Amino acid sequence: IFGFGGGREDIWHPEEDVYWGSESEWLGKSRYEDHNSESLENPLAAVQMGLIYVNPEGVDGNPDPLKTAQDVRTTFKRMAMNDEETVALTAGGHTVGKAHGNGDASKLGPEPEGAPIDDQGFGWKNPAGKGNAEDTVSSGLEGAWTTTPDRWNHTYFHLLLNYEWELKKSPAGAWQWEPVNIKEEDKPFDAHIPGVRQNPIMTDADMAMKMDPEYRKISERFYKDPAYFEEVFARAWFKLTHRDLGPRSRYLGPEVPKEELIWQDPVPTVDYSLSEAEIDEIKTKLLNCGLSPAELINTAWDSARTFRCSDYRGGANGARIRLAPQKDWEGNEPKRLQKVLEKISEVRSGLSKKVSMADLIVLGGSAAIEKAAEKAGITVRVPFLPGRGDATQEMTDAESFEVLEPLHDGYRNWLKKQYSVQPEELLLDKTQLLGLTAPEMTVLIGGMRVLGTNHGGTKHGVFTEREGALTNDFFVNLTDMRYSWQPVSENLYNIVDRTSGTTKWTATRVDLVFGSNSILRAYAEFYAQDDNKEKFVNDFVKAWVKVMNADRFDKNI
Ligand code: HEM
């Protein structure tokens, strides 16, 4: 065991706001653009709705270990696992336990939520034999992978590499691989019947560990060097079970390993503090450095929006927006970003304290928002929590950051391309990942539109004559019955004056959903009220600061 960190939370309800895929049927599969594994819709990792990884019988149920290898590689890469970690985890995982398919899967009762009340939530009731133990049916494959499936040993690679394997059907009718002419002493003990041995099995994914040339090299190395296999497995297992705990500062308990690992996205600590007066002085410098308020706000937003509360990765801390791969992401508008970073660096070099770029990027956004509120006639102070560090490229696992690339951002009214999922649904997913509520989403969208922060400077949803002032105009005009909303193309609408017939503004689905969805409309009407102008600004600032500080686990906020 490499170590243990506590700190996971229990939840008590299904996560209905998580995007699991657009399919509405179990084992549905409409997440590929074409037939290759890499076209799997990002950020999904499982190949089919309802599976954890890949289909154990082969791609679409057709055994072919070389094809399955490609699916496994894509799936595990999305979990930030490289080839070596993938082989170690699959082999190590399948060293213990067994697959269950000793019966007829079609005889199983309905799933737990669909089962009658007297099933008491157990579901998939099995009417055959004992209904459990040797009669269990789950995946439908049947058998163990190793000679002693009740304990850790190294027989997985011995069996996989030293025997020929042929395709067979399990008693439940699933494809599985079984060895040709296996010696009696190599056969696994039956899990339930003393003195009986059974054939071992391999899933198509296990066979990939032998047939794929890259996986095979690793399998052979592990077979020859069991100590090395154990070391890689222990580390990969620790990664698998801790990767969604976030930065090391969130780990609890005495068994947390001392070693800092690159997949923990380390960020150096800073040794300065800033007084309110110093913060004000820096804000003035940032506002006068030649950048527009929208440029400052966009950069702060882009640096923070990568945060996802599913695994606590991303966020403004570390200022990884300066580094590959983030600096080149289309969503970050690389040219604008480059310019903004250069200007902020200049401000930085003129400061007496070595304030981090991460802090300055966030502070630039705060300063610009305060100015924009002032333009709307409201004085507000955007709370700022200094102490972010700047990561280096060496501290950054660039490849594993690729999956954090924003492919859409409703907050900046942007889609990289048209997806099968509607833009407003993608906005919900982003909102959930940022840990925001529906009212927070509403107030942020309304504010960001009038601040002119759309990607590429488009004007969709900018329902105001006073762009750059933090007014509630977005909501006022969205809910104004003077206008009608006319579709132009799939994700574009004209906002037309009912009397004159002239087009006043343009909008996307993300803008219009705040008028069409009854719950969101209620929030929009609330913020449109004349007597809520100040509340709108204050709520905007609160939601904004929540995003900026989403990854400040070092501060326990
Ligand atoms: C490469 C992709 C993988 C595939 C296709 C796969 C497939 C399967 C299947 C079909 C079963 C049998 C389930 C049942 O019938 O009860 C199973 C069981 C199991 N898997 Fe995997 N698996 C994969 C990777 C992993 C990984 C990465 C781990 C852990 C590190 C793991 C650990 C286990 C364990 C411990 C069992 C036995 C469960 C039991 O005894 O009830 N598997 N796997």
Boltz pocket constraint, residues with backbone or C-beta under 6 A from the ligand:
constraints:
  - pocket:
      binder: B
      contacts: [[A, 53], [A, 54], [A, 55], [A, 56], [A, 72], [A, 86], [A, 89], [A, 90], [A, 92], [A, 93], [A, 94], [A, 96], [A, 97], [A, 98], [A, 99], [A, 100], [A, 101], [A, 137], [A, 138], [A, 139], [A, 140], [A, 141], [A, 203], [A, 205], [A, 206]]
      max_distance: 6.0
